[in-house]
Amino acid sequence: MCRFLILITLMSLIAVCESAKILGLFTTFSKSHLIIHKSVMQPLIDRGHDVTIVTTLPLENIDKRYRHIQLDVPPLPKEFMSGMIKDTKGFLGGLTAMKSAIDFGSQHSNLTLQDPRMKRLMAEEKFDLVILGFFLNLFQLGVAASFKCPVVLSLTQRAQNLINDFVGNPTEVFYVPHMRSGLNQPLSFFERVKNVIVSLAIDKGFASYIDYRMELLYNYNFPPEKFPSYEEMLKNVSLVLTISHFSEGVIRPDVPAIVEVAGIQVKPKPEELPKDIKDFLDGASKDGAVYFSLGSNARSADMNSETIKILYNVLSELKQRVIWKWEEDTPPGNAANILFKKWLPQDDILAHPNIRLFITHGGHGSVVESEYHGVPMVGIPLFADQFSNMDGVQKAGYGLSLGKEEITAEKFKSIVEEVLYNPTYRNKVQEFSRIYRDRPMSARDTAAYWIEYVIRHRGAKHMQSPAVHMNFIQLYGLDVFAFLFVLFYVMFKTLAFVFRKVVHLLFGRKCKDQNKESNKHKKDQ
């Protein structure tokens, strides 16, 4: 018995030694982004690490196994998102919306570092690792600098070229479509031209502006005389977790520091739905059900009244039951087949076997969840990457899309019924779902393994690409090409000189003798 107690004590000490103190810093103003970041932390919590999560939004289902600190930062104004949606018309409108997002996002993230609780955390505690939720807040890399610990980035999309640059990931603009281009592989000639132009406009234009803003905020919060420079911190990101997977149709090379964890927000086992939602969906076994949500940022209640009336009239006439995310107390009608709720557990609803269609804004997280559960989609994209996401859904045959300005009763009813009653869409997305799920480890286990790998190897510097420390000339081999050009030029000139000398030696005297003989012959005549 005594030996058994000693063994248990030793095992507990080993567990404590292996437990790391991890800070998750997720200051996003988007609830959908926070869901993904929290999913990155969940397996670390389950594995017994000492986890602290800092957010500006409330967290659901908080338990005693981790500490949550909610900072006192003003929430996202309702008019900001409606303005973003209004501005995203055409390419120039998209650029305007992007600038608005950059300005607001960076200001919002900066406020988090001024919160007294955040200041106290940075002054009084130590951490083994910082996991930073990436969204217009790269200056917060200074938090990891203050703790003198490695940093991991958690992305809500596939790696942008801004991220690729500082981990040494190849950009490959000639066959990897830019997220804002609306293109899919393989690219035709003119699509490659478009992709290059979009990449230059966004990655060399807006990325430079973002970088400028981030460095200013970094230097303000983390003075260079006390902390590593902003550029140094960019080169010291140990790992980037991306919400992407090669099966989604973007085939590209990635360095070891880029790890794909698409679908990480999907629970290993769906949680039980609230009773009213469960009863509503369980009762749809004959004709099925439709799920309608425009995400956590956009509000379907903010669409113009005529559009809302069209959506309601079409959906109320369906045989299927409809569960609709509606953010106001008063719904647009009281149809017996529609259940209105202010907030819905999306992943658990999409996992329900009676869901036949998802009407979505086309946010990356929503598309991922729908594809994972094999549910076809009808898209109403509103801004940012939602247009290219839904374009990809259409091209893959998983659903159809309709711009908010194009919505009429006839068009909306037509595409809803097309996706509902044509089995091709459901068959294709379910076939993809089987491929998407076929992985050696789940997304959560993959994230946890590589995060712990970084902790075990104190930043895992050996994973870093040499490209991180190369300048533009070195990275693209301009110095090598210049050297080779000079070398070949010198060789060519040398060979030409030698050739002329050899020709002169071999044939020069003979020609001279012939000339003398010819001249002598002319004199004799």
C-alpha positions as CSV (number, residue, x, y, z in Angstrom):
1,M,0.0,0.0,0.0
2,C,2.8,2.4,0.9
3,R,4.6,1.7,-2.4
4,F,1.3,2.3,-4.3
5,L,1.0,5.7,-2.6
6,I,4.6,6.6,-3.4
7,L,3.9,5.6,-7.1
8,I,0.8,7.8,-7.2
9,T,2.7,10.7,-5.7
10,L,5.6,10.4,-8.2
11,M,3.1,10.2,-11.1
12,S,1.4,13.4,-9.9
13,L,4.7,15.1,-9.7
14,I,5.5,14.1,-13.2
15,A,2.2,15.4,-14.4
16,V,2.8,18.7,-12.7
17,C,6.3,18.9,-14.3
18,E,4.8,18.3,-17.8
19,S,2.0,20.8,-17.3
20,A,2.8,24.1,-19.0
21,K,1.5,27.5,-18.1
22,I,-0.2,28.8,-21.3
23,L,-1.8,32.1,-22.1
24,G,-4.4,32.3,-24.8
25,L,-4.8,36.0,-25.9
26,F,-7.9,36.4,-28.1
27,T,-9.0,40.0,-28.3
28,T,-11.1,39.6,-31.4
29,F,-14.5,41.4,-31.6
30,S,-15.9,38.5,-33.6
31,K,-17.7,35.7,-31.7
32,S,-17.2,33.2,-34.5
33,H,-13.4,33.8,-34.4
34,L,-13.4,33.3,-30.6
35,I,-15.2,29.9,-31.0
36,I,-12.2,28.7,-33.2
37,H,-9.6,30.1,-30.8
38,K,-11.3,28.5,-27.8
39,S,-11.3,25.2,-29.7
40,V,-7.5,25.5,-30.0
41,M,-7.3,25.8,-26.2
42,Q,-9.7,23.0,-25.4
43,P,-7.4,20.0,-25.9
44,L,-4.7,21.8,-23.8
45,I,-7.3,22.2,-21.0
46,D,-8.3,18.6,-21.3
47,R,-4.6,17.5,-21.1
48,G,-4.2,19.3,-17.8
49,H,-2.2,22.4,-18.7
50,D,-2.4,25.5,-16.6
51,V,-4.5,27.6,-19.1
52,T,-5.4,31.3,-18.9
53,I,-7.7,32.7,-21.6
54,V,-7.9,36.5,-22.1
55,T,-10.8,37.8,-24.2
56,T,-12.9,40.9,-24.8
57,L,-16.1,38.8,-25.3
58,P,-17.8,36.5,-22.8
59,L,-17.1,32.8,-23.0
60,E,-19.7,30.1,-22.8
61,N,-19.5,27.0,-20.7
62,I,-16.6,28.2,-18.5
63,D,-15.4,25.5,-16.1
64,K,-12.9,25.5,-13.2
65,R,-10.1,23.8,-15.2
66,Y,-8.9,27.1,-16.7
67,R,-8.9,30.8,-15.8
68,H,-10.8,33.3,-17.9
69,I,-10.1,37.1,-17.9
70,Q,-12.6,39.3,-19.8
71,L,-11.1,42.7,-20.5
72,D,-13.3,45.8,-20.3
73,V,-13.2,47.0,-23.9
74,P,-16.1,48.6,-25.7
75,P,-18.0,46.1,-27.9
76,L,-18.3,46.3,-31.7
77,P,-20.7,49.1,-32.6
78,K,-23.7,47.8,-34.6
79,E,-23.3,50.5,-37.2
80,F,-19.7,49.4,-37.9
81,M,-20.7,46.0,-39.3
82,S,-23.7,47.4,-41.2
83,G,-21.3,50.0,-42.7
84,M,-18.8,47.2,-43.7
85,I,-21.6,45.3,-45.5
86,K,-22.7,48.5,-47.3
87,D,-19.2,49.4,-48.4
88,T,-18.4,46.0,-49.8
89,K,-19.6,46.7,-53.4
90,G,-17.1,46.1,-56.1
91,F,-13.3,46.0,-55.8
92,L,-12.9,49.6,-54.6
93,G,-15.7,49.1,-52.1
94,G,-13.9,46.0,-50.8
95,L,-10.7,48.0,-50.3
96,T,-12.6,50.7,-48.4
97,A,-14.2,48.1,-46.2
98,M,-10.7,46.5,-45.6
99,K,-9.2,49.8,-44.5
100,S,-12.1,50.4,-42.1
101,A,-11.6,47.0,-40.6
102,I,-7.8,47.6,-40.3
103,D,-8.3,50.9,-38.5
104,F,-11.0,49.7,-36.2
105,G,-9.4,46.4,-35.5
106,S,-6.0,47.8,-34.6
107,Q,-7.5,50.4,-32.3
108,H,-9.7,47.8,-30.6
109,S,-6.7,45.5,-30.0
110,N,-4.6,48.4,-28.7
111,L,-7.3,49.1,-26.0
112,T,-6.9,45.6,-24.6
113,L,-3.2,46.3,-23.6
114,Q,-4.4,49.4,-21.6
115,D,-6.8,47.4,-19.5
116,P,-5.5,47.3,-15.8
117,R,-6.1,43.5,-15.6
118,M,-3.9,42.9,-18.7
119,K,-1.2,45.2,-17.4
120,R,-1.3,43.4,-14.0
121,L,-1.1,40.0,-15.8
122,M,2.0,41.1,-17.8
123,A,3.7,42.6,-14.7
124,E,3.1,39.9,-12.2
125,E,3.0,36.5,-14.0
126,K,5.1,34.2,-16.2
127,F,4.0,31.9,-19.0
128,D,5.7,29.1,-21.0
129,L,3.8,29.9,-24.2
130,V,1.5,32.6,-25.6
131,I,-1.1,31.6,-28.2
132,L,-2.2,34.7,-30.0
133,G,-5.5,34.9,-32.0
134,F,-4.5,36.6,-35.2
135,F,-6.7,39.5,-36.4
136,L,-5.1,42.9,-37.1
137,N,-3.1,42.6,-33.8
138,L,0.4,41.5,-34.6
139,F,1.8,44.2,-32.3
140,Q,0.5,42.0,-29.5
141,L,3.5,39.7,-30.2
142,G,5.1,42.0,-27.7
143,V,3.1,40.2,-24.9
144,A,5.2,37.1,-25.7
145,A,8.3,39.3,-25.6
146,S,7.4,40.5,-22.2
147,F,7.1,37.0,-20.9
148,K,10.2,35.9,-22.8
149,C,8.4,32.8,-24.2
150,P,7.6,31.3,-27.6
151,V,4.4,32.4,-29.4
152,V,1.9,30.4,-31.6
153,L,-0.5,32.1,-33.9
154,S,-4.1,30.9,-34.2
155,L,-5.7,31.8,-37.6
156,T,-9.3,31.7,-38.6
157,Q,-8.5,31.2,-42.3
158,R,-5.7,29.7,-44.3
159,A,-2.4,31.6,-44.1
160,Q,-2.4,35.0,-45.7
161,N,0.7,36.2,-47.5
162,L,1.4,38.5,-44.6
163,I,1.8,35.4,-42.4
164,N,3.7,33.6,-45.1
165,D,6.3,36.3,-45.3
166,F,7.5,36.1,-41.7
167,V,7.5,32.3,-41.4
168,G,9.2,31.9,-44.7
169,N,6.3,30.2,-46.4
170,P,6.4,30.4,-50.2
171,T,3.7,32.7,-51.7
172,E,3.4,30.9,-55.1
173,V,1.1,33.5,-56.7
174,F,1.1,31.8,-60.1
175,Y,-0.9,28.8,-59.0
176,V,-2.2,29.4,-55.4
177,P,-5.3,31.7,-55.6
178,H,-5.3,34.7,-53.3
179,M,-8.1,34.6,-50.7
180,R,-9.6,37.9,-52.1
181,S,-9.3,36.9,-55.7
182,G,-12.4,34.7,-55.8
183,L,-10.4,32.2,-57.9
184,N,-10.0,28.4,-57.6
185,Q,-7.3,26.0,-58.8
186,P,-6.3,25.4,-61.5
187,L,-5.8,28.9,-62.7
188,S,-6.1,29.9,-66.4
189,F,-3.7,32.4,-67.9
190,F,-5.9,35.4,-67.3
191,E,-6.8,34.1,-63.8
192,R,-3.1,34.0,-63.0
193,V,-2.8,37.6,-64.3
194,K,-5.7,38.6,-62.0
195,N,-4.2,36.7,-59.1
196,V,-0.9,38.5,-59.4
197,I,-2.6,41.9,-59.6
198,V,-4.8,41.2,-56.5
199,S,-1.8,39.9,-54.6
200,L,0.2,43.0,-55.4
201,A,-2.7,45.3,-54.6
202,I,-3.5,43.7,-51.3
203,D,-0.3,42.1,-50.1
204,K,2.1,44.9,-51.1
205,G,-0.4,47.7,-50.7
206,F,-2.7,46.9,-47.7
207,A,-0.2,44.6,-46.1
208,S,2.4,47.4,-46.0
209,Y,-0.2,49.7,-44.4
210,I,-1.1,47.0,-41.8
211,D,2.6,46.4,-41.1
212,Y,3.1,50.2,-40.7
213,R,0.2,50.4,-38.2
214,M,1.3,47.3,-36.3
215,E,4.9,48.5,-35.9
216,L,3.7,51.9,-34.6
217,L,1.5,50.2,-32.0
218,Y,4.2,47.8,-31.1
219,N,6.7,50.5,-30.4
220,Y,4.2,52.5,-28.4
221,N,3.4,49.5,-26.1
222,F,6.8,47.8,-26.2
223,P,9.6,50.4,-26.4
224,P,12.6,49.2,-28.4
225,E,15.0,50.0,-25.6
226,K,13.3,47.4,-23.4
227,F,12.0,44.8,-25.8
228,P,13.1,43.0,-29.0
229,S,12.1,45.0,-32.1
230,Y,8.9,44.4,-34.0
231,E,10.8,42.8,-36.9
232,E,12.6,40.5,-34.5
233,M,9.3,39.3,-33.0
234,L,7.9,38.6,-36.5
235,K,10.8,36.3,-37.0
236,N,10.3,34.5,-33.8
237,V,6.8,33.0,-34.3
238,S,7.2,29.3,-33.6
239,L,4.0,27.9,-35.1
240,V,1.0,29.0,-37.1
241,L,-2.3,27.0,-36.9
242,T,-4.4,27.6,-40.0
243,I,-8.1,26.8,-40.4
244,S,-7.4,25.2,-43.8
245,H,-6.9,21.7,-45.2
246,F,-5.6,20.6,-48.6
247,S,-8.8,18.7,-49.4
248,E,-10.6,22.0,-49.6
249,G,-9.0,22.5,-53.0
250,V,-6.0,24.7,-52.4
251,I,-2.9,22.7,-53.0
252,R,0.3,24.4,-52.0
253,P,3.6,23.8,-50.3
254,D,3.9,24.7,-46.6
255,V,6.9,25.0,-44.3
256,P,6.8,22.9,-41.0
257,A,5.8,26.0,-39.0
258,I,2.4,26.0,-40.8
259,V,0.0,23.3,-39.5
260,E,-3.5,22.8,-40.9
261,V,-6.3,22.3,-38.3
262,A,-9.4,23.0,-40.4
263,G,-12.6,22.0,-38.6
264,I,-11.0,22.3,-35.1
265,Q,-14.2,24.0,-33.9
266,V,-16.3,20.9,-34.8
267,K,-16.9,19.0,-31.6
268,P,-15.7,15.3,-31.5
269,K,-19.3,14.5,-30.3
270,P,-22.2,17.0,-30.8
271,E,-23.6,18.3,-27.5
272,E,-27.3,17.8,-26.7
273,L,-29.4,20.6,-28.2
274,P,-31.7,22.7,-26.0
275,K,-35.0,21.0,-25.6
276,D,-37.1,23.4,-27.8
277,I,-34.6,23.1,-30.7
278,K,-34.2,19.4,-30.3
279,D,-37.9,18.8,-30.3
280,F,-38.3,21.1,-33.3
281,L,-35.6,19.3,-35.4
282,D,-36.6,15.8,-34.2
283,G,-40.1,16.5,-35.5
284,A,-38.7,17.2,-39.0
285,S,-37.9,13.6,-39.9
286,K,-40.3,13.5,-42.9
287,D,-39.3,16.6,-44.9
288,G,-36.2,17.7,-43.1
289,A,-35.2,21.1,-41.8
290,V,-33.4,24.3,-43.0
291,Y,-31.0,26.2,-40.9
292,F,-30.6,29.9,-41.6
293,S,-27.9,32.1,-40.0
294,L,-25.8,35.0,-41.3
295,G,-23.1,34.4,-38.6
296,S,-22.1,36.1,-35.4
297,N,-21.3,39.6,-36.8
298,A,-23.9,40.3,-39.4
299,R,-27.5,40.4,-38.3
300,S,-30.3,39.1,-40.6
301,A,-32.6,41.6,-38.7
302,D,-30.5,44.5,-40.2
303,M,-31.3,43.6,-43.8
304,N,-33.7,46.0,-45.5
305,S,-37.4,45.3,-44.7
306,E,-38.2,44.3,-48.3
307,T,-35.5,41.6,-48.3
308,I,-36.6,40.3,-44.9
309,K,-40.1,40.1,-46.2
310,I,-39.0,38.1,-49.3
311,L,-36.9,35.7,-47.2
312,Y,-39.7,35.2,-44.7
313,N,-42.4,34.6,-47.3
314,V,-40.3,32.0,-49.2
315,L,-39.2,30.1,-46.1
316,S,-42.7,30.1,-44.5
317,E,-44.0,28.3,-47.6
318,L,-41.6,25.5,-47.5
319,K,-42.6,22.0,-46.4
320,Q,-39.4,21.9,-44.3
321,R,-39.1,23.3,-40.8
322,V,-36.8,26.3,-40.6
323,I,-34.7,27.4,-37.7
324,W,-33.7,31.0,-38.2
325,K,-31.1,33.1,-36.2
326,W,-33.1,36.3,-35.6
327,E,-31.5,38.9,-33.3
328,E,-34.5,41.0,-32.3
329,D,-37.3,40.3,-29.8
330,T,-40.0,40.7,-32.5
331,P,-39.7,38.2,-35.5
332,P,-40.9,39.1,-39.0
333,G,-43.8,36.7,-38.8
334,N,-45.3,33.8,-36.9
335,A,-45.2,30.9,-39.4
336,A,-45.7,27.5,-37.8
337,N,-42.8,26.0,-39.6
338,I,-40.2,28.6,-38.5
339,L,-38.4,28.8,-35.1
340,F,-36.7,32.1,-34.4
341,K,-33.8,32.2,-31.9
342,K,-31.3,35.0,-31.0
343,W,-28.3,32.6,-30.7
344,L,-27.9,29.1,-32.0
345,P,-25.4,26.3,-31.4
346,Q,-24.5,26.0,-35.0
347,D,-22.1,23.1,-35.0
348,D,-24.6,20.9,-33.0
349,I,-27.5,21.9,-35.3
350,L,-25.6,21.1,-38.5
351,A,-24.8,17.7,-37.0
352,H,-28.5,16.9,-36.6
353,P,-29.5,14.3,-39.2
354,N,-32.7,16.1,-40.2
355,I,-30.9,19.2,-41.5
356,R,-31.2,19.3,-45.3
357,L,-29.9,22.8,-46.1
358,F,-27.8,25.6,-44.6
359,I,-28.6,29.2,-45.7
360,T,-25.4,31.0,-44.8
361,H,-23.4,34.2,-45.2
362,G,-20.5,32.1,-46.3
363,G,-18.0,32.9,-43.5
364,H,-15.1,30.5,-43.5
365,G,-16.0,28.9,-40.2
366,S,-19.6,28.3,-41.3
367,V,-18.6,26.8,-44.7
368,V,-16.1,24.5,-42.9
369,E,-18.8,23.2,-40.5
370,S,-21.3,22.7,-43.2
371,E,-18.8,20.8,-45.3
372,Y,-17.7,18.7,-42.4
373,H,-21.3,17.7,-41.6
374,G,-22.1,17.1,-45.3
375,V,-24.9,19.8,-45.5
376,P,-25.4,21.6,-48.8
377,M,-25.6,25.4,-48.8
378,V,-27.3,28.4,-50.2
379,G,-25.1,31.5,-49.7
380,I,-25.9,35.1,-49.2
381,P,-22.3,36.6,-49.0
382,L,-22.0,40.0,-47.4
383,F,-18.4,41.1,-47.2
384,A,-14.7,40.1,-47.0
385,D,-13.8,36.5,-48.0
386,Q,-17.5,35.4,-48.0
387,F,-17.8,36.0,-51.8
388,S,-14.8,33.8,-52.7
389,N,-15.9,31.2,-50.1
390,M,-19.3,30.8,-51.7
391,D,-17.8,30.9,-55.2
392,G,-15.7,27.9,-54.2
393,V,-18.8,26.2,-52.8
394,Q,-20.6,26.7,-56.1
395,K,-17.7,25.5,-58.2
396,A,-17.4,22.4,-56.1
397,G,-21.1,21.7,-56.5
398,Y,-21.9,21.9,-52.7
399,G,-24.6,24.6,-53.2
400,L,-25.5,27.9,-54.8
401,S,-25.0,31.6,-54.0
402,L,-27.1,34.8,-54.4
403,G,-25.9,38.4,-53.8
404,K,-28.0,40.3,-51.3
405,E,-28.8,42.9,-54.0
406,E,-30.0,40.1,-56.3
407,I,-32.6,38.7,-53.9
408,T,-36.1,38.4,-55.4
409,A,-38.8,36.0,-54.3
410,E,-38.4,34.1,-57.6
411,K,-34.6,33.8,-57.5
412,F,-34.4,33.0,-53.8
413,K,-37.2,30.4,-54.0
414,S,-35.6,28.9,-57.1
415,I,-32.1,28.3,-55.6
416,V,-33.5,27.1,-52.3
417,E,-35.7,24.5,-53.9
418,E,-32.9,23.6,-56.4
419,V,-30.5,22.7,-53.6
420,L,-33.2,21.1,-51.4
421,Y,-34.6,18.8,-54.1
422,N,-31.6,18.1,-56.4
423,P,-29.7,15.3,-54.6
424,T,-26.5,16.2,-56.6
425,Y,-25.5,18.9,-54.1
426,R,-26.0,16.8,-51.0
427,N,-24.2,13.8,-52.6
428,K,-21.2,15.9,-53.5
429,V,-20.8,17.7,-50.2
430,Q,-21.2,14.4,-48.3
431,E,-18.6,12.8,-50.5
432,F,-16.3,15.7,-49.6
433,S,-17.1,15.3,-45.9
434,R,-15.8,11.7,-46.0
435,I,-12.5,12.9,-47.5
436,Y,-12.3,15.9,-45.2
437,R,-12.6,13.7,-42.0
438,D,-10.1,11.2,-43.2
439,R,-7.0,12.3,-41.3
440,P,-4.4,10.5,-39.1
441,M,-5.3,12.7,-36.2
442,S,-8.2,15.0,-35.4
443,A,-7.7,18.7,-35.8
444,R,-7.7,19.2,-32.0
445,D,-5.2,16.4,-31.4
446,T,-3.0,17.8,-34.2
447,A,-3.0,21.3,-32.7
448,A,-2.3,20.0,-29.2
449,Y,0.6,17.8,-30.4
450,W,2.4,20.7,-32.2
451,I,1.7,23.2,-29.4
452,E,3.2,20.8,-26.9
453,Y,6.1,20.2,-29.3
454,V,6.9,23.9,-29.3
455,I,6.8,23.9,-25.5
456,R,9.0,20.8,-25.2
457,H,11.6,22.2,-27.5
458,R,11.5,25.8,-26.2
459,G,10.2,27.4,-29.3
460,A,11.4,24.7,-31.8
461,K,13.8,26.9,-33.6
462,H,14.9,23.9,-35.7
463,M,11.5,24.1,-37.4
464,Q,12.1,27.6,-38.7
465,S,12.7,28.1,-42.4
466,P,16.0,29.7,-43.4
467,A,13.9,32.0,-45.6
468,V,12.8,33.9,-42.5
469,H,16.3,35.5,-42.2
470,M,16.8,36.2,-45.9
471,N,16.2,39.6,-47.5
472,F,14.3,40.1,-50.8
473,I,17.5,39.8,-53.0
474,Q,18.6,36.6,-51.3
475,L,15.1,35.0,-51.1
476,Y,14.5,35.3,-54.8
477,G,18.1,34.6,-55.8
478,L,18.7,37.9,-57.5
479,D,22.3,37.9,-56.1
480,V,22.8,34.4,-57.5
481,F,21.4,35.3,-60.9
482,A,23.5,38.4,-61.0
483,F,26.6,36.4,-60.1
484,L,25.9,33.8,-62.7
485,F,25.2,36.4,-65.3
486,V,28.6,38.1,-64.7
487,L,30.3,34.7,-64.5
488,F,28.8,33.6,-67.9
489,Y,29.5,37.0,-69.4
490,V,33.2,36.8,-68.3
491,M,33.4,33.2,-69.6
492,F,31.8,34.2,-72.9
493,K,34.2,37.1,-73.3
494,T,37.2,34.9,-72.3
495,L,36.2,32.1,-74.7
496,A,35.6,34.7,-77.5
497,F,39.1,36.2,-76.9
498,V,40.8,32.8,-76.8
499,F,38.8,31.7,-80.0
500,R,40.0,34.8,-81.8
501,K,43.6,34.2,-80.7
502,V,43.5,30.6,-81.8
503,V,42.0,31.5,-85.2
504,H,44.6,34.2,-85.6
505,L,47.5,31.8,-84.8
506,L,46.1,29.0,-87.0
507,F,45.1,31.1,-90.0
508,G,46.6,34.5,-89.6
509,R,50.2,33.7,-91.0
510,K,48.7,31.7,-93.8
511,C,46.5,34.6,-94.8
512,K,49.4,37.0,-94.5
513,D,51.6,34.8,-96.8
514,Q,48.8,34.5,-99.3
515,N,48.4,38.3,-99.3
516,K,52.1,38.7,-99.9
517,E,52.0,36.2,-102.8
518,S,49.1,37.9,-104.3
519,N,50.7,41.3,-104.1
520,K,53.9,40.0,-105.6
521,H,51.9,38.4,-108.4
522,K,50.2,41.7,-109.2
523,K,53.5,43.5,-109.4
524,D,55.0,40.9,-111.8
525,Q,52.0,41.5,-114.1
